[in-house]
Amino acid sequence: MNRVALPKSIPQHFRGSQWKRLCNRCETQVQDAGPLVSLLKSRSLIRFCGPDTLKFLQGLLTNDVRRLGEGIGDRTQHLPTSNLPATSVPPIYAALLTPQGRFLYDLFLYRPPTCDTKLDHTGTGPDSHPHQPFHLFADVDASVLDELLQTFRRYRLRSKVEIDDVSSDFSCWQRYGAGIPEKSSEVEEPEAASVGWGAAVDGTAMSSSRGSDRGWQWFKDPRWVSLGFRGIFPSNITPPLVEVDKETDEQNFLLWRIEKGVAEGSTEIPKGEAVPLEYNLAGLNAISFDKGCYVGQELIARTHHKGVIRKRIVPIRFLDNDGKELVNKVIPGSVVMDTVSGKKAGIVTTTLGCRGLGLLRLEEALKGSSALSIQEQEDVKVLASRPDWWPSEWLRDHGQNNGFV
């Protein structure tokens, strides 16, 4: 995980010396190379199916999943085309916790289009399977897939819900980088919404629409708009809007997330240990504070309403004494020290080249100085930065507003 990722197919204007400089100086050319698309091999797909699906998940997960069952509400609406349904319910980001309120797994939940909102393979009439049972899909961390399935099945008891691994049938993709629209009020990707309209026909999308699985599309990442667009698609097709010279290694999306200060999965958010609020899951729309009870809810609610979050996950860079970036010098688990006080400031949780994520005490991280370094590597300085999506009240709790880089 500590190497700089390069695209599988490098765009023409990024060949040669410019990509070498990306490796040597750990510069984030991802900012200028977009929009990029990555197949997220680190994520697997599962399916919940049955009449008790929503009730079952509502009692387990941190977010209010009832929104996925609403007939009306926050959804996009337009005329159906051969590859887009008439209505689209946006996905939900949520987490499953331990009874003590510690993080276990994160999930992106998707409600597939219902039969009455999409056209059949001819594009001339409604779908011909009106009695399809209610089901939801979720993309989850592939490294913990088996134990995640066991955990959900253990909670199932008498609930009428089936939980299946459908990773061989579906894949998760992400669109991100420069050129991704961030200001649109639409839930789905604006370009994808136009596919199939008049002359704006995407051949790949139209081809996929004629298969047995239709209606899949890109959605805004439910965590934060600057992360781009996310979607699940049948594994035997290439999603719409995936240009050959823009498909790139998943580690470029990891770099994009690191710069935004967003951890994902049970490796970056330590399973059984992490406090969700310290990993900013509330700010990333993963937690509902008015939905009622769920597993681990008591600690989360008490901390949110009465406590101050003293540690948070933040983007960090690794520098030498001259301010030059150091590549592959730090590994996850390294301790960050405040050289002035001699106290532990936090821990590095994720690394990629000269960048990473760190769970740091805000009192030290907010100083915005070169006082942080890696324990037993005093020549490696740690520079923390504040993500631009952070609410201002997170800093007011510590009496600071401008200390971050």
N, C-alpha and C positions, 0 to 999 in steps of 0.2 A: 504493500500500500504506500510505501514511501518513494515511489518513482514518479517522475513527471510523465503524464500520459500524452500520447500523440494520436491523432486521428488515424483510422484505418485507411481512409482515402483523403489525402491532404488537398485542400483547395489550391488551385493553380497559383493564386497570388500570395500563398503562404508557404511556398516551397523554398528550399535552399536555406540561405543564411538567416532568414527571419525565424524559421522554426528552430535552427541551431541556437539562436539567441534565447528562444523560449526555454530550451533545455539548460543552457549555461547560466542564465540569470534568473531563472524561475519567474519570468514575467508572465502575466496573465493575459496572453493574447486571445484567450477565449472571449474576453470582453469585446473584441473587434472581429471575431471570426464567425459570428452567428448570422442567422439562426442555425444552430447545430441540432442534431438529433442523435440520441443514443438509445440503443436497446439495453434495458436495465437487467442484465443477467443476474444481478444480486437480488432480484425480486422474483418471487414465485406467485402463482395465482391459485386461490382457493375459491370454492363456491358454497354459499349457504342457500339451502333450498327447503321450502316447507312453510306451512301456514303460521308457524310460531317463530319465524326467522327474526322479525323485528323485535318482538317481545323478548326473545332470548338474548339478542345482542344489546338491547336497551338496558338490561340488568347487569351487563358485564363491562361495557366499554365506557370510556370517559366522555364521549360526545353524545349528542342527542340524535340517535339514528332514526327517530320517527319521521324526520324530514324526508327520508328516502321512501316513505310509504305514502306521503301526502299526494292527493290528487291534484291539488293546486298549490301555489306558493312560489318560492324562488326557483324558477326554472325558465329556460329559454323557450320561445315558441315561434314557429314559422311554418310555412307550407312544407309538407313532406316531399322528399325527393327519393330517388332510388337508393341512396346510401345514407340519408339522414332522416331521423324520425321527426314528427311534428313537434314533439316536446322533449326536453332534455332536463333531467334532474341532475344537478351538480354533485360530484363526488364529495365524500366526507373523510376527513382525516381524524383518526381516533387511536386510542391506546388501550391495551389490557394491562392492568396492574396486579400486584400481589395484594392480599388482604391488608398488608401493612402500608399500602400506598406506594410501593416501589415499582418502577417500570419493568414490564416483561416484554411486550411486543407492540409494534405500531402497525396500523392497517390503513390502507386507502380503500374505502368502500365505494363501489359503483353499482348503480341500479341500471341494468340493461333496459333498452327501450321496450315498451310493451307492444304487443302485436297490433293493437288498434292505432298506434302512432307511427307505423312505418309501412312502406309499400312492399309488395311481393317482388319476386325476382324479375318480373316483367316491367315493374315501375308503373303499372296502370291501375292497380287496385290494392286494397288493404291486405296485410299478411293473412295467410290462411290457417294459422294455428292460434285461435282465440282463447283456448283453455290452458295455456301454458302456466304452470304453477309459479307462484311468486319466488324469486330468487335474487340474491345479491352476489357480486363478485368482490374479492378483496385481493390487492397485491400486498404481499408480506415479505419479510426478510427470508431469503432462500436458505440461509445458513441455519435457521432454527425451524424450518418447515415441519419436520416430523414431530418435534415436541410441541409446537404450536397446535397442530392438529389434535394431538393427544390431550392437550389442556382444554381445548374447546369441547372435545367429546366427553371429557370428564365432567364438565359443567352441564352437559346437555340433559342428563337425567331423563325425565319423561317428555321433554319438549319435542314437538313434532318438527324437527329440523335435521336435514342431512348436511354433512360437512365433507366436501370432497376436494382432493387435489386435482386441479385442472391445468397444471403447468405445461403439460404436453400439448394442450389445445390452444392456450392463450399466452401472450407475452405482454410485458409492460414496457412502454416507451416514454421518453421525455424530450420535449423541444425546449430550447433555452438559448441564452446568449444574446448578442446584439441583434437588433432588428425584430425582436419579439414584441408585439404590441402590449403595453402595460396599462393603458388608460381606457381600454374598451370596457363598457358596462356589460357586455355579453359574457355569459359563462363559458361558452365554448370558443375555440380558436376561430377568429373571424374569417381567416382564409378557408378553413375547413367548412365553415358554415355556408360558404358560397359554392362549394363543390356540387356539381350536378345542376347548377342554374344556368340556363342558356348556353352561351359559349364557354362559360367558366367550368368546363368539365375536366375532372382529373381522371385520366384513364385507369390508373391503379385503383382509385377509389371505386369507380364504376365497376371494374372487374370484380373487386372484392364484394360489392353489393349483390352480385349475382350468385354468390355462394349460399350456403345454408345459414351463415351467420352474417346478418346485416345490421346496420345502424350504429356501428362503433365509431367513435369520434374523439377528437382532442378536447380536453377541458382545461380551464385554468387550474393550476396547481392549487389545491384548497388551502395550503399553508400560507402562501404569500405570492402576490402577483409577479414579483420580480424573479421567481424561480422558474417561470415559463409555463408550459402546458404539458399535461400528463394524460395518458390514455392506455387502455388495454385493447389489444387487437388479436384476431385469430393468428396463430403462429405460422400459418401457411401463406400469409400475405405480407406485403410491405405496406405500412400505413400510408394514407394520403399525406402529401406535402413532404415526403422524405426524399430529398435530392441526393443523388449518389455521392457527390463531392462534399456533402454536409453531414453524412453519417459518420460518427466518430466514436472513439472508445468511451466507455462508461466513466472512466476515471476523469475525463474532462468535465462531466457533470459533478463528480465529487469535488473537483477544484472549484466549480461554480458555487456549489453549496458551501464549501469552506469559506469562500469570500463573503457569503451572505450570513455566515454564522449559524448554519442549519445542520444539525446532526440527524441521521436517519438509520433506523435498524438497530438490532439488539447487540451489535458490536460497538458502534459509535455511541450508543446510549446503553451503558452496561446493564445487562439483564439481571434483575433481582437486587440491584444496588442503586441505580439512578433515581433521584427525586425528580419527577416530571417537571415541576416548576423551575428547577435549576437548569433544566435543558430547554427552557423557553416554550414548552408545549402549549401553555395557555396563550402566549402571543402568536403561536402558529396555528391557532384555531382547532386544537385537538381536544380541548376541554370545555364542557358546558357546566356552568356553575348554578344553573337553575333547572336542570333536568331531573333531579331527584337522585335516588341511591344507585350506586354501582360499586363494584368491587374496588376497595381502596379509597372510597370517596371521602371518608371522615378526615384523614390526614390532609388530603388535598384542599378540602373546603376550609379546614381550620387554619392552615398555613396561608391560604389566599386571603382570608378575611382578617386575620389577626397578626400574622407574622410578616417579617421582612426577609426577602430573599437575599442572602448575603453572598452567595456564589451563583454564577451563571456561566453558561457556555459562550465563549467569545472566539472570534477569528484571531489567530496569532501568526506572527512571522518570526523567523529565526535569523538573527543577524550576528556578524562578528563585531569586534570592538570599533571597527571603522564604519559600521553601518551597512556593510555589504551582506547580501543574502547568502545564507548557508544552506546548501542542498544536501538532503539525506544525512544530516548530522544528529537528528533527534528521532526517537522512536516513541510510539504510544506507551503511556505509563510513566514517562519521565516526570520527575517532580520539578515544579517551578518554584524558585525561591525569591524572596525579597532580600536583595543583598544589603539593603540599609538596615532593616530590622533583624535580619537573620531568620525570619519566620517563613514557613511554607505558605506560598500564595495560591497554590493549586496544583493541577496535574494536567499533562498533555493527554488528550483522549484520541486524537486522530492526527496523522501526518501525511503530507503529500509534497515531496520536494522540500521547499523552504517554507511551506505554509502548513497550518494545522488548526485544530480546534483545541481549546483548553478550558477546563472547568476552573475558573479563577475567582478568588475573593475580590469583589468589586472594589473594596477599600484600597487594595493594592493595584488592581488593574486600572482604576480610574486615575491614577497619578499621571499616566501618560509620559513617564520618564523611562530611562534605561536601567531602572533599578531591578528589573526582573531578569533572572538567568536560570539556566538549567542546572539542577543540583549535580555536583561533581563535574560539570562542564561550564565553569564560570566564564569561559570565553564565548559561550553561546548566549547571546542576549535574546530576550523574548519581548516582542512588541505587540501589545493587544490593541484592537480597534473596535469601535462601536458600530454594529450593523445599522444601516440607515432606516431599517423598519422598526427599530426598538421604540416603544412608547416612552415619552419623556418622564413619566412617573417612575419608571424603573430606576432612573438616575436620581430623581428627587428624593427617593427613600434614603439615599446616601449623601445628600447635600451636595451633589456634584452634577454639573451639566456639561462641562466642556473639557473634562480631563482626558477623555479618550482621544486617540488619534483620529 
